[in-house]
Amino acid sequence: MELISTMKVFCGRANPTTGSVEWLEEDEHYDYHQEIARSSYADMLHDKDRNVKYYQGIRAAVSRVKERGQKALVLDIGTGTGLLSMMAVTAGADFCYAIEVFKPMADAAVKIVEKNGFSDKIKVINKHSTEVTIGPDGDMPCRANILITELFDTELIGEGALPSYEHAHRHLVQENCEAVPHRANVYAQLVESRRMWSWNKLFPIHVRTRHGERVIVPPPEMERCPGAPSVYDIQLNQVSPTDFTVLSDVLPMFSVDFSKQVSSSSACHSRQFELLASGRAQVVLSWWDIEMDPEGKIRCTMAPFWAHADPQVLQWRDHWMQCVYFLPQEEPVVQGSALCLVAHHDDYCVWYSLQRTSPEKNGRVHPMRPVCDCQAHLLWNRPRFGEINDQDRTDQYVQALKTVLKPDSVCLCVSDGSLLSMLAYHLGAEQVFTVESSAASHRLMKKIFKANHLEDKIKVIEKRPELLTSADLEGKKVSVLLGEPFFTTSLLPWHNLYFWYVRTAVDQYLGPGAVVMPQAASLHAVVVEFRDLWRIRSPCGDCEGFDVHIMDDMIKRALDFRESKEAEPHPLWEYPCHSLSEPQQILTFDFRQPVPLQPVRAEGSIKLRRPGRSHGAVLWMEYHLTPDSTVSTGLLKPAEDKGDCCWNPHCKQAVYFFSTTLGPRAPSGGPQAVSYVVEFHPDTGDVTMDFTLSNTRDDGH
């Protein structure tokens, strides 16, 4: 929601920590600064394998056109920095039309092209490719005979590559044009994986009580639900091979030839295969490669290490990863039997099904995308499913609850889509209330309660928790206020401090001696060196011989904007790093007391104990359920001797990058400490921070 004034934009947004809607006056370029700051431009420029393969493919395509005695006229769709167009001109292209729909990026491309001396050979067109016109008065005088694009995401087609190619072939390029890339190939592998399946289905949850074991079961609708249609894109190389069982070979599923007319119509492609092992077919792992030339000699692949031709030269990248798809239902399969894996796609999405025979033979085709009809996949993201299914985590909450619950306890549970209320009931609370702020979440929880015969035992209140009234609680005083805490609007670890604001709002409904669980939280930090993640924020300078400093400066300016200067969320189990310091507690928040009126500020320094390049500080929250029980959203155990970190796989941690050290090598005589100033602002719920590298040691030398 935005109201525009002269040179300013008034942005209305929900504050994830306080729960209030705020109107903030932002610079008119605020949105695009955020877009650039959170984009993958730096990552793409650092992708040496991608850049080299594109350059090789472009040189070969220009040569083939020249050998036919034709002028090389290039159409570059989604030019970004203009890098591929500059490669084409350097390779001998006569002229390039570089299309870029994002105006700030198009403006940057114009400057980069000019800086590198190609303004006379490259025309940057700030339009969507489907709006480009051909003719004497058009954007292009005639059709191009070389089509260069980089329109791909992790799923290959999720950014609209198929419709863009379809339109380009019909209206913008010559028949049988050269295309770079020339072809894309999509691969799939069927696996069984309890870990990955736990990201898609609710498992039975076991609760040990003094009356024996209780089991929380999912509703039938969740069992039958085909799940969310969206792909889960992850760094598959960070999933341990022990976390899945391979059931099939790597199967080539379908290809797209970009040099010919492309169709964006729905289609399906089946591959018959023999099962390598018995088990439960649950998950399809998928990736793609692109061939830059017709012969397929210049290939750029996203294959994970076990399917890579040469794992030793595996290129790290974050803008293209690998895909995890979930079958609509898990199926028992037997080693040696034959099945058909079917890849379906429409113009933007891919999904998979498993069939006994080829759909071409039996006429069974599933053209429609699977759609969640149980609500859970719309409300819980993949990590949240994994978190709820984590039995060890549940056991920790159960043990903590046993120490605070009494037979006459009146419990109020405040977390989104949480099963805490069921734990409290099974552990003997006299009455349990739970608050769900959305109608969809309210419906989901009622389904889960009904499946477990608790619909009359737990009262679900549908409203924002800070708006609770005494009538909602049937006039009773709350003796135990519970939270995980977890809220779907939280992006950064401290956003779940919303629980503290709720605790403050319901203070009048808490009885004498009421227990709040968790009783407190603390913010922790550790200084790390990333193996690869530093690349997404590191300046590039020179890319394949082209000066892209203008792009570096543009990213830096975007990162200097208010929100971008703060930490950013990343699931660090996917991004290896090692700690250069010991973890340090920075701030504490006492939930037993209301939110304070004054800011909470901490200043100090973190001593570096291991050699390495200080890429940034990682921050996370720890929730102290009771004096003897703490749940960490960050480090799960002390770092090993070499500093290798084990992160909570269900949560995103916050990364504050040190802009002065983003690079592959440590400076000689690097810093001995990192100074920090971190402040919690109760009025806004913000946590602001500043970290400074220092050569001053703790002993004063």
N, C-alpha and C positions, 0 to 999 in steps of 0.2 A: 504494500500500500504506500503510495508516494504522492505528495503534493509538491509542485514545482514552483519555486520563486526565482527571481533573477539571480543567476549564478549559484543558487543554492538548491538543494533537494532536501525536503523534510521527509525523513524515512520513519515510518511507523513499524516498530518491531517488538515482539514479545521478549522481555528480558528473561533468559532461561533460569537465572538464579533467584530473582525476586518474584517472578511470575507476573509482573506488571507489564502493561503495554506502554512503551515510551516513544515520544516523538523526538527525533534527533535531527539537528540541522547539519547536513553534510555538504561537502564540496560537490559541485555538479558532476565531477568526474569520479565520484566515490565508487559507483558500481563497477566502472571499468577497472579502477585500481584494484578492487577486490578480485575481479575476474583474472587479471594478469597475475596478481600476487599468488593466487591459488592454482594457476595454470601449470601445464607441463612443458612450457616453452624451453626452460633451461634444461630440463631432463632430455628433451628431444635433441637440443643442440649438443649435448654431451654424449649422445648415442652414436658412438663412432661407427659401429657396425651398420646401423641404419644409413648414416650419411655416406659412408664409403660405397655401400651397395647401390644407393640411389645414384651417386655420381657415376659409377661404372655403367649402370643401366642407361642413364641419360646419354653418356658419351656414345654407347653402342647404338641407341635409337637415332641420334642425330647423324651418325655415320651411315646408317642404313638409308636414311632419307636422302642424304647427299649423294650416295652411290647411285641412286635412281635419277640423279640429275635434278632434284627438286629443291626448292627453298625449304628450310626447316622452320616451320611456324608452330610455335609451342603455345598450348593452353595449359596453364598451371592453376588448378582449382584448389583453393585453400592454401594460398601461398605462405601465409604466416609472415616470417621474416623476409621472404623473397629468396631464401637460400637455394631452392631447387631451380628457380628461374635463372639465378646468377650462374649456377652450375651449367644450365643449358646454353647460355650465351657463351660462356667460357669454352664449352665443348663445340661451338661453331654454329649454334642456332642463329637464324637471321633475325628473328623477333619473338618476343614472349609476351603473352597476355596473362598477367598474374591476377587472379581473382581472390579477393579477401572481403568477406562480409562484415567482419568486426572492425569498425572504423578506426579505433585507436591502433589496432594492429596494421591496418592498411596504411595509415599515416606513418607508422614506424617503418614499414616496408619501403615506402617511397624514400625515406631518408637513408635507409640502409643501402638501397639500390644506388642512390645518388652518391653516397660516401664511397662506394666501391667502383664508381665510374661506369655504371651500366644504364643510365637514364635514357640514353638514345636507343637502347635495344629492348627495354622492359617497360611496359605500360601497366601500372597497378590500377585495377578496377575495383572500386569499393561497392560491390554488389554481391548478392547471392548469385551463384552460377545460373540458376534458372531464370534470372532477370536480365542476363547479358544478351545484347542484340547484335545481329550480324547485318552488314550492308554498308553502303557509302557513308551514311550518317549514323551508323551504329557504333557500338563499343569496339567491335572487330570488323575490319573490312571484308574478311572472308573466313571460311572455316579453317581451323588448324589441322595439321597433319601429325602432330605429336601431342599426346595427352599425358600430362604429368599430374599426379594427385597424391595427396597424403590425407585421406579422409577416414582413416581407420581408427577404431578403438579396440579394446581387448577382445570384444566379440566379433570384430571385423566390420560388421554392418550397422552397429548401434548408433553411429553418427550420421546415418543417412547416405552411406556410400552408394547403395544400389539406385535410389531415385536420382542422385546426382549424376551417376554414370549414364543411366537411362536417358536422362534429358540431354546430356552432353553429346551422346552419339546421335540422337535425333536432330539436334539443332546446332551444335557448335563445332563438331569435328568431322573430317572427311571419312568416308567409308573405308574400312581396313586401315585405319590410322595406326601409327605406332603408339604403344601405351607403356608407360613406366609408372608403376609396375605392370608387367604384362599379364600376370595371372596370380590369383590367390588360391591356396589349398587349405581346407579345413580338416583337422584330424580329431579323432575322439578315441577314448579308451574307457571301457567299462570297469568299474571297481566296486568292491565292498569296503565301506569305511564307517565304523561306528562313530568315529569322531566327526566326520563330515555329515553323516546322516543326522547327528545331534544338532546340526545347524538348521534342520528342516522340519523335524518332528518333535513333539513333546513325548519324552520317555516316561514310563512309570517312575515315580519318585518315592523312595522308601523313607518312612519316618519311624524311628524307634521310640516308643513311648513306654511308660510303666505298665501299660496294659497289653504290651506286645507290639508287633510291627503293624503300622498302617501304610497303605500304598495309595498314593494319589495317582489316578489314572486319567488319561486324556479323554475328552468327549469323543463319541463316534464320528462327529462331523470333522474333527481334526484328523482322525485316523484315515478317513476317506478322502480328505482334501488333497487335490493334486499339487497344492503349494503355490508359491508366488511364481509368476512367469519370468521374473527378472533373473539375470545371470548373477552369480557371485564371483567377482573377479578378485583374485588373490595372487600373491607371490608363491606359486605352487612349489618352487624349489625349497621353500622353508617348511613344507609339510614333510614330516619324517616318513620314509618308506615303510616304517613299522606301523603307521597309522592307516594303511589301506592294503587291501589284497587285490592284485591285478586279476581280472577275470577274462580279459581279452587282449589280443595284440593291439598295437596302435592301428586304427582303421582310418584310411583316407575316406572322408565322408562326401565332400563335394568340392568342386572348383568353380571359380568365376574367371572367365577370360575377359579382361578389360579392354582388349583391342577390338572387340566386336560388340554388337548391340547387346546391352545388358538389360535384364528384366528385373523389376522390383516386385513382381507378382509372387504370391505365396507358392511354395514348392516343397516337396519332400524328397529325400535321397536315402535309400536303404543300402545297408551292407550286411551280407550274411557272414557269420563268423562261427568259429568253434570255440567253446568255452575252455579256458586254460585251467580252471579250478572250479570246484563246487563252492557254493556260498549263497549270499543274498545280493542280487543285483540292486544297487541303490543309487549310485552316483556315476555321472559321466564327466570325465576330465577332458577338456578340449583346448586346442590352440590352433594357430594357423601359421603358414609361412607365405611370403610373397616372392615370386620369381620376377626379376627385373628385365629378363630377356626371353624371347620365344623359346630358346633352347633349355631354359631352366638352369643355366650354369651359374647365374648370379642370384643367390638365394639368401633371404633374410628370414630367420626362423624364430618363433616364440617357444619352441619346444623346451620342456623342462629337462633337467640334466639327464634323466634316465632314458629319454627318447632323443637326445641330441647326438648328432654325428660325432662331435668333438667337444665333450663337456669341459675340457680344459680351456676352451676359448669362449665360454658362455658369456654373452654380453648382458650385463645388468641393465635393466630399464624399468621405469615405473609407469610410463605412459601406455605401454602395452604389457599386459601380464598374461595370465592363463585363466581359463574359465572353469568354474564348477557348476554343473547342472544337476538337478535332482530329478530322478524319474518320478512320475506321478504316484507310483506305489512301488515298494520294494518287492522283488520276486525271488523265490528260491530257484537256483539254477544248478545244473549238474555238469560236472566236468565231461568234456567230449561231445556234449550235445550241441546242435546247431540252432542259432537264433539270428534274428535280424535286428540290428540297431538302426533306428530311423531318425535322421536329422530333418526337422521341419524348420522352415523360416518364412517370415513375411518380409516386409520392406525394412524392418528395423531390428527384429528379434530372432533368436534361434532357440529351439527347444528340442528335446529328445524323447523318444518312446522306444520300448522294447517289444518286439512282436515275434511270434513263433514262426511265421512265414513272411515272405516279402509282401508289402502292401500292394505291389503291382499285381501279385498273383491272386490275392484274396479280396482285393478291392477295398481293404480297410485303410483308409487314410484319415489322419486326424489334423485337419487343416486349421482348427482353432487353437489358439494359445491356451495353455492351462490357466485357469483363473482361481484364485483363492476364494473359497466360499465358506471358510470357517472363521474368518476375521483375524486369526492369529498371525498369519503371514503378512498381513497388512499393518499390524501393530507391533510385532516383534521383528527386529532385523535378525540377520543370521547370528551375529555374536550374542544377541540376547537369548536366542534359543539355546545356544551352547551354554550360556551362563545358568539358565534355569535348569538345564539337564545335568549340571555339574553336581554329582552326588556328594562329593567331598565338601563343596561349598555349602550345600544344604545341611550336611551334618554339622558344620561349624555353627550355622545359625540355630540349629536344633539344640546343640549343647549350650549355647548362650541363652536361649529362651528358657531352658530348664532352670537356669539359675535366677531368673527374674519373675517367672510366672507363679501365681498362687491360685488356689482353687476358686477364689472370688475375684480374680483379675478381670477387669473390663479393658479390652484392648482396642486401640485404634491404629489401623495400619495405613501408612501413607507412602506409597510407591506405585508407579504405573505398572499395571499388569503383573502384580507380584503374587506369589503363592504363600507369602508370610502369614497371611490370615489363616490359611488352612493349617500351617504348622502350629500356630498358636492354639487353634481349636483342638487339634489332635493331642496337644500337650496339656490340655486340661483347663484352658481359660474359660471362665463362666460365660462371658459374652464377647463377641468379636465384631467390630465394625471395620469396614475397609472402604476407602474413598477412591473412586475412579472419575477422573475429570472429563472423559469423553464418553459419548453414548456408545461408540463401537467397543471401547474397552470394557464398559459396563456390561454390554451384551456378552462379550467373550467370557468374562469372569463368571457370569451367571451360568453359562453353559458348563464351565469347568466345575463349579460348585454342584450343579445338578447331576453331572456324571458321577460325582463322588457322594451323592445323597446329603449334601450340605446346604442345599438351597434354603432350608428353614433354620439353619444353624448360624450362618454368617450373613450379616446385613450389609448389602452393597449400597453405598451412597453415591449418587451421580451428581457431583458438583466439584468445583475447584475447592481444594481442602481449606484454603484460607477463608472461604465463605461459609464454613460449617456453622450451624446453630445448635443450641441446646436441644431443640426439638429433633434434629437429625440423630442426636445421641440418646434420644428418649429420656432426656433429663438426667442422664447418669454422668458421673464424673469418671474420667479416664484414669486408670491406674497404671497402664503400660502403653506408651506411645512407641510404635514400631515403624522402622523404615529400613530398606536395604542399605542406603537409599538409592533408588533408580528412577529417573524421569526421562521420558522419550525426547524431550526438548533439549537435553543436555548434550553439548558437543565437547566441552572441555571438562576435565575431572572435577573442577570446583563448581561447575554449574549445578551439581547435585546438592550443593549447599542450600538449594531451594527447601530442602527438608528443614533446615534451621529456621527459615522464614515461616514455614508452616507451623513449626513448633511454637514460634513466637505468637502467631495469630491465634492458636488454639490454647494459649496459656490459661485462659479463664476456665477452660473445660477440664483442666488437669486437676485431679484430686490431690489432697495432702500426701506428700511423699511419693508422688507419681514417678515411675521409672521411665527414662527415655533411652531407647536402644536403637541405634548406637548412642552411647553417652557422650562421645566426642569424636572429632575427626582431626587429622593432621595432614599438612601439606609437606611433601618430601621432594628432594631434588638430588640429582647426581649428574656429574659432568661426564660426557661420553665422547668417544670417537666412533663414528659410524663407518661401517665397511663401504657402503654405497649411498645411503640416503642423503649425504651432504650434497650430492650432485644436483638435486632438485632446486637448491637455492644458491648454487655456486655460479659466479660469472663465467662466461665462456671465452669472451675476447675474440679469438680467432677460431673459425669453424671451417675446416677443409680449405684454408687459404683465404677465406672471406672475413672481412671485418664486421663483427656483429656487436661491437661495443654499445651501439645505440640501443640494442635490445637489452643488454646488461643494465644500462642506465635506467631504462624504462621499468625493468623489474625492480631495481633498487628503489626507485621513486615510489612504486606501488607498495613495496614492503615498508616504506617509511610512513605510510598512512596508519592512522590510529590502530585499527583492529589488526592489521597485518604485522605490526611491530610486536604484538603479543605472541604468545605461544600458539602453536597450531597442533591439531590432533592427528596422531598417527598410531596404527596398531603395531607396536614395535616388535611383536613376535614375528612379523614378516620382514623386519629390517634389522639384521644383526648389528650389534655394536658391542664395544667393551667399555667398561667404566674406567675413568681415569682418577676418580675420587671415591671415597666411601659415601654411601647415601647419607643425607643430612636432613633432619627435621627443620623446616623453615617456619611454619605457622601452626598454631593449634586453635581449634574451634570447640568451645564447650557447649554441647547441645543441652546440657542440664540447665543452662541459663538462656534467657532470650538473646536475640541478636543485639550486640552492643550498639550504642549510638555513635561512638567514636571509631575511627579507622583502627585497624590492627596492623602494625608495621613491624617488619623485621629487617635488620641490617646485619651483615656478617660476611664471612668468606668461606669458601670451600677449598681445602687444601688438595692439590693434585698429587697423587701418590704413585701413579704409573706413567711411563712415558707414552707419548702419542699426541695426536693433533686434537685439540679441544674444539670439536665441531659445535657443541651446544650443551644445554642443560635439559635433562628430562625431568618433568614434574608429574607427580601423581598424588592421589589421596589415599589415606589409610583410615578406616573406620574402626573405632574402638568400641566393639559391641558391649563388652564388659571390661573390667580391669584386666582380665586374663585372656581375652579373645579379641584378635584384631584381624580384619579383612583388608588385604592390600589390593588396590587397583593397578599397581605398578610392579615393582620387583617382588617376586614370590619367595626368593631366598637370597642369601648373601652372594655377591659375585665370586666366581671362582678365582684361583690365583692369577690367571691371565686377565681377569676382569670381565669374562663372558657373562652376559646378563640373561636372566630367565624372567620374562615378562608375563603378566596375566593375559592369557589369550582372548579373554572375553571383553576386554576394555581397551579403549584408546588412551594412550598416554599423551601428555602435552610436551611438545618439543620447542624450545627456544633456541633458535640458531644464532651462533656468534658469527656475524657477517664478516668479520676480519680474518677468520681462520678457515673459511670454506675452501678446502683444497685437499689434494691427495697426500701432501708431505708435511711433516711437522717442522716448524722453524727451528733453527739451532738455538739452544738456550731458551726454550719456550717458557711460557708462564708457569709459576709455581702455585698460583692460587686464582680463584675466580671470586671476585667480590659481588655481592648482590644487595639489592634493595627490593623487597617484596611487600606489597601493601594490599590489604583487604578493605574495600570501601563499602560499609554497610548500606549506605543510601542507594547505591546502584547494584551491589552484589558483585562488582568487578574485582578481579585480582590483577593488579598491575605489577610489573616487574622490570628490573634492569640488571643486567649482568655485565661485568667488566673484567676482562683478563688483566691479571696483575703479576708483576715479577717480584712483588714483595712476599717474602715468606712469613709464615706464622710466627717465627721466632724473632722477627724484626729485622733480619739481615736482608 
